[in-house]
Amino acid sequence: MISGLFLFLALLMLALGLTLFSAKLAGVNFATYWLVCFLLTGIAAITALADLALIRRKLRKEQQQLIQSTVEDARSEKAKGSLQKE
């Protein structure tokens, strides 16, 4: 979610830098402006990768819980079946 905010800010800076501010950006201001835009893009990418890692970890945990509950259900069904045979 926060990566979307950084990406939006970088895209906004890109659009403004190429249109409204293009005549005003020169020298150090030019370098600083585009460095900030580049940094916002990098932060967006890093936070997106962090979000991806969190999602993968959550999915792995949910899959493990699903497998565990399936095994437990199978064991309880097997136990019920063996009790009914006796």
C-alpha positions as CSV (number, residue, x, y, z in Angstrom):
1,M,0.0,0.0,0.0
2,I,2.7,2.5,1.0
3,S,4.7,1.5,-2.1
4,G,1.7,2.8,-4.2
5,L,2.0,6.1,-2.5
6,F,5.7,6.4,-3.3
7,L,5.1,5.3,-6.8
8,F,2.4,7.9,-7.2
9,L,4.7,10.6,-5.9
10,A,7.4,9.5,-8.3
11,L,5.0,9.5,-11.3
12,L,3.7,13.0,-10.2
13,M,7.3,14.3,-10.0
14,L,8.0,12.8,-13.4
15,A,5.0,14.4,-15.0
16,L,5.7,17.8,-13.4
17,G,9.4,17.6,-14.1
18,L,8.7,17.0,-17.8
19,T,6.0,19.7,-18.2
20,L,5.7,22.5,-15.7
21,F,9.1,22.5,-14.1
22,S,11.2,21.7,-17.2
23,A,12.2,25.3,-17.9
24,K,12.9,26.0,-14.2
25,L,15.1,23.0,-13.6
26,A,18.8,23.6,-14.3
27,G,22.1,22.8,-12.7
28,V,21.9,21.6,-9.1
29,N,18.1,22.0,-9.0
30,F,17.8,19.6,-12.0
31,A,20.1,17.0,-10.4
32,T,18.4,17.3,-7.0
33,Y,14.9,17.1,-8.4
34,W,15.6,14.0,-10.5
35,L,17.5,12.4,-7.7
36,V,14.5,12.7,-5.4
37,C,12.3,11.3,-8.1
38,F,14.7,8.4,-8.5
39,L,14.9,7.8,-4.8
40,L,11.1,7.7,-4.5
41,T,11.0,5.1,-7.3
42,G,13.6,3.0,-5.5
43,I,11.7,3.3,-2.2
44,A,8.5,2.2,-4.1
45,A,10.3,-0.9,-5.5
46,I,11.9,-1.8,-2.1
47,T,8.6,-1.5,-0.3
48,A,6.8,-3.5,-3.0
49,L,9.4,-6.3,-2.6
50,A,8.9,-6.2,1.2
51,D,5.2,-6.5,0.7
52,L,5.7,-9.4,-1.6
53,A,7.9,-11.2,1.0
54,L,5.2,-10.6,3.7
55,I,2.5,-12.0,1.4
56,R,4.6,-15.0,0.5
57,R,5.3,-15.7,4.2
58,K,1.6,-15.4,5.1
59,L,0.6,-17.7,2.2
60,R,3.2,-20.3,3.3
61,K,1.9,-20.2,6.9
62,E,-1.7,-20.6,5.7
63,Q,-0.7,-23.5,3.4
64,Q,1.0,-25.2,6.3
65,Q,-2.0,-24.7,8.5
66,L,-4.3,-26.1,5.8
67,I,-2.1,-29.2,5.3
68,Q,-2.0,-29.7,9.1
69,S,-5.8,-29.4,9.4
70,T,-6.3,-31.8,6.5
71,V,-4.1,-34.4,8.0
72,E,-5.9,-34.0,11.4
73,D,-9.2,-34.4,9.6
74,A,-8.0,-37.5,7.8
75,R,-6.8,-39.0,11.1
76,S,-10.1,-38.3,12.8
77,E,-12.0,-39.8,9.9
78,K,-9.8,-42.8,10.0
79,A,-10.3,-43.2,13.7
80,K,-14.1,-42.9,13.3
81,G,-14.0,-45.6,10.6
82,S,-12.0,-48.0,12.7
83,L,-14.4,-47.5,15.6
84,Q,-17.4,-48.2,13.5
85,K,-15.8,-51.5,12.2
86,E,-15.4,-52.8,15.8
